[in-house]
Amino acid sequence: MDIDALKQARQIVTGTKQTTKAITTEKAQHVFVAHDAAEHIVNPVLEVCKERNIPVTLVDSMEELGQACGIKVKAAMAAILQEN
């Protein structure tokens, strides 16, 4: 999935805590992870995504991911939420 999908998604969460919560509560449809985010933060999330078959897209930088989410700060990860 392309980062443009994140820009156009109706419901998203940003940041490590919110993304992890969305994954564990089975609300995350697709996860985006910044390539330059710290490995000790990203690796556990990637493992859970793999276990739960949640697709992951790597984004070039935390700055690019933050911009795609419409926030003024960098973001290590974000998720598109499932629509109910």
TIKEKOL-402121 format. One record per atom (N, C-alpha, C): residue in one letter; y negated, z, x; atom name. Coordinates in steps of 0.1 Angstrom, whole numbers, plus 5000, padded with zeros to 4 digits. Last residue first. Example, Ala and Ser with C-alpha at 12.3 -4.5 7.8 and 13.67 -1.06 7.14 Angstrom:
// TIKEKOL-402121
(s,(5022,5071,5128),N)
(s,(5011,5071,5137),CA)
(s,(5000,5079,5129),C)
(a,(5057,5078,5132),N)
(a,(5045,5078,5123),CA)
(a,(5033,5078,5132),C)
This chain:
// TIKEKOL-402121
(n,(4995,5106,4842),N)
(n,(5004,5112,4831),CA)
(n,(5001,5105,4818),C)
(e,(4997,5091,4873),N)
(e,(4990,5092,4861),CA)
(e,(4999,5097,4850),C)
(q,(5000,5107,4905),N)
(q,(5006,5100,4894),CA)
(q,(4998,5102,4881),C)
(l,(4974,5104,4930),N)
(l,(4982,5111,4921),CA)
(l,(4988,5103,4910),C)
(i,(4973,5095,4963),N)
(i,(4970,5090,4950),CA)
(i,(4979,5098,4941),C)
(a,(4960,5116,4989),N)
(a,(4971,5111,4981),CA)
(a,(4966,5106,4968),C)
(a,(4953,5121,5024),N)
(a,(4949,5120,5010),CA)
(a,(4961,5115,5002),C)
(m,(4944,5135,5056),N)
(m,(4953,5129,5047),CA)
(m,(4947,5129,5033),C)
(a,(4922,5141,5072),N)
(a,(4935,5139,5078),CA)
(a,(4945,5132,5069),C)
(a,(4889,5129,5069),N)
(a,(4901,5135,5062),CA)
(a,(4913,5131,5070),C)
(k,(4854,5136,5076),N)
(k,(4867,5130,5079),CA)
(k,(4878,5137,5071),C)
(v,(4829,5135,5050),N)
(v,(4835,5141,5061),CA)
(v,(4848,5134,5064),C)
(k,(4819,5125,5027),N)
(k,(4811,5123,5038),CA)
(k,(4817,5130,5051),C)
(i,(4841,5106,5005),N)
(i,(4836,5119,5010),CA)
(i,(4828,5116,5023),C)
(g,(4856,5085,4995),N)
(g,(4843,5087,4990),CA)
(g,(4837,5100,4994),C)
(c,(4879,5078,5006),N)
(c,(4880,5088,4996),CA)
(c,(4867,5091,4989),C)
(a,(4871,5061,5026),N)
(a,(4878,5055,5015),CA)
(a,(4880,5065,5003),C)
(q,(4859,5080,5043),N)
(q,(4851,5070,5036),CA)
(q,(4858,5064,5024),C)
(g,(4883,5093,5052),N)
(g,(4873,5100,5045),CA)
(g,(4863,5091,5037),C)
(l,(4895,5071,5065),N)
(l,(4901,5077,5054),CA)
(l,(4891,5085,5045),C)
(e,(4877,5067,5086),N)
(e,(4879,5056,5077),CA)
(e,(4886,5062,5064),C)
(e,(4880,5092,5100),N)
(e,(4867,5088,5094),CA)
(e,(4869,5077,5084),C)
(m,(4906,5091,5108),N)
(m,(4902,5102,5098),CA)
(m,(4889,5098,5092),C)
(s,(4919,5058,5112),N)
(s,(4911,5070,5116),CA)
(s,(4908,5079,5105),C)
(d,(4938,5039,5101),N)
(d,(4934,5039,5115),CA)
(d,(4927,5052,5120),C)
(v,(4965,5051,5082),N)
(v,(4951,5046,5082),CA)
(v,(4947,5048,5097),C)
(l,(4997,5046,5069),N)
(l,(4989,5051,5080),CA)
(l,(4976,5044,5080),C)
(t,(5012,5055,5039),N)
(t,(5005,5045,5046),CA)
(t,(4996,5051,5057),C)
(v,(5043,5063,5024),N)
(v,(5032,5068,5032),CA)
(v,(5025,5056,5039),C)
(p,(5061,5071,4993),N)
(p,(5056,5062,5003),CA)
(p,(5043,5067,5011),C)
(i,(5085,5096,4990),N)
(i,(5071,5093,4987),CA)
(i,(5065,5083,4998),C)
(n,(5110,5107,4992),N)
(n,(5108,5093,4990),CA)
(n,(5094,5089,4985),C)
(r,(5113,5133,5000),N)
(r,(5111,5131,4985),CA)
(r,(5108,5116,4982),C)
(e,(5117,5131,5027),N)
(e,(5127,5138,5019),CA)
(e,(5126,5134,5004),C)
(k,(5092,5119,5034),N)
(k,(5105,5112,5036),CA)
(k,(5116,5118,5028),C)
(c,(5075,5140,5027),N)
(c,(5074,5127,5021),CA)
(c,(5086,5119,5022),C)
(v,(5083,5159,5046),N)
(v,(5085,5162,5031),CA)
(v,(5084,5149,5023),C)
(e,(5075,5146,5070),N)
(e,(5089,5150,5067),CA)
(e,(5092,5152,5052),C)
(l,(5047,5145,5067),N)
(l,(5055,5132,5067),CA)
(l,(5070,5135,5065),C)
(v,(5041,5172,5068),N)
(v,(5039,5164,5056),CA)
(v,(5047,5151,5056),C)
(p,(5048,5178,5095),N)
(p,(5055,5184,5084),CA)
(p,(5053,5177,5070),C)
(n,(5030,5159,5109),N)
(n,(5044,5158,5109),CA)
(n,(5052,5165,5098),C)
(v,(5002,5167,5106),N)
(v,(5007,5156,5099),CA)
(v,(5023,5156,5098),C)
(i,(4998,5190,5123),N)
(i,(4994,5190,5109),CA)
(i,(5001,5179,5101),C)
(h,(5007,5182,5147),N)
(h,(5013,5195,5142),CA)
(h,(5009,5196,5127),C)
(e,(4991,5159,5152),N)
(e,(5005,5158,5149),CA)
(e,(5011,5170,5143),C)
(a,(4959,5154,5139),N)
(a,(4968,5162,5148),CA)
(a,(4982,5162,5143),C)
(a,(4950,5120,5133),N)
(a,(4951,5134,5129),CA)
(a,(4961,5141,5138),C)
(d,(4949,5093,5137),N)
(d,(4943,5101,5147),CA)
(d,(4943,5116,5143),C)
(h,(4958,5081,5114),N)
(h,(4966,5079,5127),CA)
(h,(4961,5089,5137),C)
(a,(4959,5097,5083),N)
(a,(4951,5092,5094),CA)
(a,(4959,5092,5107),C)
(v,(4978,5088,5055),N)
(v,(4976,5097,5067),CA)
(v,(4968,5090,5078),C)
(f,(4984,5089,5021),N)
(f,(4977,5082,5032),CA)
(f,(4974,5092,5043),C)
(v,(5009,5086,4997),N)
(v,(5002,5094,5006),CA)
(v,(4996,5086,5017),C)
(h,(5015,5083,4962),N)
(h,(5014,5076,4975),CA)
(h,(5005,5085,4984),C)
(q,(5018,5102,4942),N)
(q,(5025,5089,4941),CA)
(q,(5026,5082,4954),C)
(a,(5022,5137,4937),N)
(a,(5017,5126,4946),CA)
(a,(5025,5113,4944),C)
(k,(5034,5156,4922),N)
(k,(5023,5148,4916),CA)
(k,(5018,5137,4924),C)
(e,(5052,5175,4930),N)
(e,(5057,5162,4926),CA)
(e,(5046,5154,4918),C)
(t,(5043,5197,4943),N)
(t,(5044,5198,4928),CA)
(t,(5048,5184,4922),C)
(t,(5043,5188,4969),N)
(t,(5053,5198,4965),CA)
(t,(5054,5200,4950),C)
(i,(5022,5170,4968),N)
(i,(5035,5165,4972),CA)
(i,(5046,5176,4967),C)
(a,(5000,5185,4962),N)
(a,(5004,5174,4953),CA)
(a,(5018,5169,4956),C)
(k,(5000,5202,4984),N)
(k,(5002,5208,4971),CA)
(k,(5006,5197,4961),C)
(t,(4993,5184,5004),N)
(t,(5006,5191,5005),CA)
(t,(5009,5197,4991),C)
(t,(4967,5177,4995),N)
(t,(4978,5167,4996),CA)
(t,(4991,5173,4996),C)
(q,(4954,5201,4998),N)
(q,(4955,5195,4985),CA)
(q,(4966,5185,4984),C)
(k,(4956,5206,5026),N)
(k,(4961,5216,5016),CA)
(k,(4963,5209,5002),C)
(t,(4945,5183,5038),N)
(t,(4959,5187,5041),CA)
(t,(4964,5196,5030),C)
(g,(4925,5159,5019),N)
(g,(4927,5171,5028),CA)
(g,(4942,5175,5028),C)
(t,(4922,5149,4985),N)
(t,(4920,5148,4999),CA)
(t,(4922,5161,5007),C)
(v,(4936,5132,4957),N)
(v,(4932,5145,4964),CA)
(v,(4930,5142,4978),C)
(i,(4927,5111,4929),N)
(i,(4931,5113,4943),CA)
(i,(4929,5128,4947),C)
(q,(4929,5090,4902),N)
(q,(4930,5104,4906),CA)
(q,(4935,5105,4920),C)
(r,(4924,5062,4902),N)
(r,(4917,5070,4892),CA)
(r,(4917,5085,4897),C)
(a,(4918,5041,4930),N)
(a,(4927,5050,4923),CA)
(a,(4918,5059,4913),C)
(q,(4903,5026,4948),N)
(q,(4903,5022,4933),CA)
(q,(4911,5031,4924),C)
(k,(4908,5036,4973),N)
(k,(4894,5035,4968),CA)
(k,(4893,5033,4953),C)
(l,(4935,5032,4974),N)
(l,(4930,5045,4974),CA)
(l,(4916,5046,4969),C)
(a,(4936,5005,4976),N)
(a,(4942,5011,4964),CA)
(a,(4938,5025,4963),C)
(d,(4926,5000,5001),N)
(d,(4918,4997,4989),CA)
(d,(4923,5003,4976),C)
(i,(4946,5005,5018),N)
(i,(4937,5016,5016),CA)
(i,(4927,5013,5005),C)
(d,(4978,4993,5005),N)
(d,(4966,4991,5012),CA)
(d,(4955,5002,5009),C)
(m,(5012,5000,5008),N)
(m,(5000,5000,5000),CA)
(m,(4988,5000,5009),C)
